[in-house]
Every structure is written in structure tokens, then in C-alpha cells.
Amino acid sequence: MTKTPTSRKLTHRELNAWRAFLRAHSTITRRLEIELVAEQGLSLPEYSVLVTLVEAPRHRLRMTELADQVLLSRSGLTRLVDRMQRSGLVERLRCPSDARGTEAVLTNVGYQRLKASAGVHLRGVRQHVTSRLSNDELDQLFALMTKLG
């Protein structure tokens, strides 16, 4: 019986690359989260929802689309949007094209909060990621992540 590529053990090189990827992702996102919460009282998932909505047509998305874009389960996004709605950052409206659907809509308060938080987040991205890499390395990182995603 031959082993398929999916059932064989990872090589030392594969395992090291995988662990380095996980460690870097975890470390960077934790730092970005800590900075956003400390300086703006906004979590990284909340920031991600605000960015996604500001980039969406009419600053609104169906909840299912939003969940897919911010990489959260539908139930996880529902809980997050509930909290954000209580804070006035977003509101939920019936989808005009489908009465069964609901859209998350960016509010003026949410837009202002995003503007206030963007500097903190972008500074963190630069400090923890882009300033540590050369232009060639940034191009390589982009190519690799595009290939994986």
C-alpha cells in the first residue's frame, strides 16, 4: 500500500515552515489586537468588520457575505455584530432584495471609529511586519500568500 501525499508525515522542512507561519500569524495578530484595544477600545475582529463594510458597496453587506470575508462563522459574526450594534458601530437592516436576509450596515459612528483606529492598526502593521522586510521580501510574501489563499 502506497501512502498518499495527504497521509504521509510532514518533512522537517514542511513542519518548520508550518510552525513558523502559525507562530508569526499568532504573534502579529495578538500584538495588533493588544494595541487596538489599548488605544482605541476596539478588537481586531471589530476593526476587520468596519474595514470590510467601508470597502463594500453602500457600506453594507449581507451577514453571510460579511462572515465569509472576515473569516468568522455565521454564529460568531452574529455575536460580534450584536455587540457592535449595541455600541452604535453598525446596524442591521433587512436585505432589500431578499426579505429573509439581513445586512450589516456601517453607521457614521462606526466610520468615525474606523478613521480613529486606522492609524493605530496601520502603525502596527508597519512596525510588526512591513518594516522588517525588504521590498523584495514583501513581494515574495505577497506572492506566497496569494498562492496559498
N, C-alpha and C positions, 0 to 999 in steps of 0.2 A: 504494500500500500504506500503510495507516494503522498507526501504532505503537500497540501495546497499552500500558496503564499499566505493565506489568512490564518492557517493553523500552526505555522512554524513559529518558533520563538524569535523574538526580535534580536538582531545582532547587537553587539555592544555599541556600535556607531548609531544604530537606529534608536536604541534605548536612551543613549546620552542626548541625542537630538530632541527626542520627545520630552524628556525630563527638563531639558533646558528651556524648551518652548513653554511648558507648563509653569515652570518657576518664573520665567520672565513675565508671562501674562499675569500671573497671580500677584507678583511683586508690584508691577506697574499699576494695575487696576486698584490694588489696595492703597497705594500712595495717592493716586488721583482721587479716590473716594475720601480718604482722610483729609486731603486739602480742601476739597469741595465742601465737605460737611463742616470743617473747622472755620472756613472763611465765608461760606455762603449758606450754611444750613441746608444744603441740597445734596441728595445722594447721587451717585453716578448713574443708576438706572433712571432716576428722575431727570437728570440732565440729558440723558440719551433720548428719553421721550420728548423733551422740549425741543431738542435739535431736530429730531425726526419730524415733528409736527411743523416746525418753522420752515423746513425744506419741502413739505408736502403742498400740493395744490390747495389753495384757500386755507392753508394751515389746519387741515383736518384729514383724518384717515379713519377708515373702518377699524374697529378694535382688532379684528383678526389680522388685518394687514400690519397694523402697528405692532402687534405681538411678534409677527414674523420678522419685522425689520429691527426690532430691539432685542431679538433673541430671548424672549421670555415665553413661558407657557401662557395660554389664554387665561388660566385662572390666576397666575402670577401677575399678569398685566392688569387684570380686573382689580386685584387688591391694590396694586400700585396706583392705578388711575383713580380709584376711590379715595386714597389718601391725597393725591394731587388735586382732586376736585374739592375736597374739604379745605385745602389751602388756597383755592382760587386760581390754581395754575392752568387747569384745563376744565372743560365742561363736556358733558356727554349730550349728544343730540341724536334724534332719530335720523337714520340714513334716508335722504330724500328719495333715493331710487329703490329702496327696499325697506318697508316698514318694520321688518323683523330685525334689521341691522341697526347697530349703534356706531356712531362716530365719536372719536375723541377730537376735541377742538381746542386749539391753543387760545387762551384768553390774553387780554392785554397785560394782566398781572404776570402770567406765565412768560410772555415775551420780554417784559422788563426784567424778570428774574433771570431769564436766559442771558440777556445782554449783560447783566451784572456779574454773572457766573462765568461767562465765556473767557474772560481774561485769566481767571484762576485756572481753568481747565487747560487752556492753550499754553499757559506758562508751564504747567505740569508736564504736558506732552513734550514740550521743548526740553525741559530740564531732565526728564527721566528717559527720553527716547531720542528725539531728533538731534540734540546737541552732542550726543555720544557717538553718532555715526557720521561718516564722511558722505558726500553726495553719492559716490559710487555705492556705498553700503546701503544708503536709503533707496536707491534704485533697485538694488538686489533684494532688499527686504520687500519692497513693493511687488516685485516680480514673483518672489516666493510665496507671499501671502495671497496674491491673486491666483497663483497656480493651485493653492490649497483650498481657497474659498470659492 
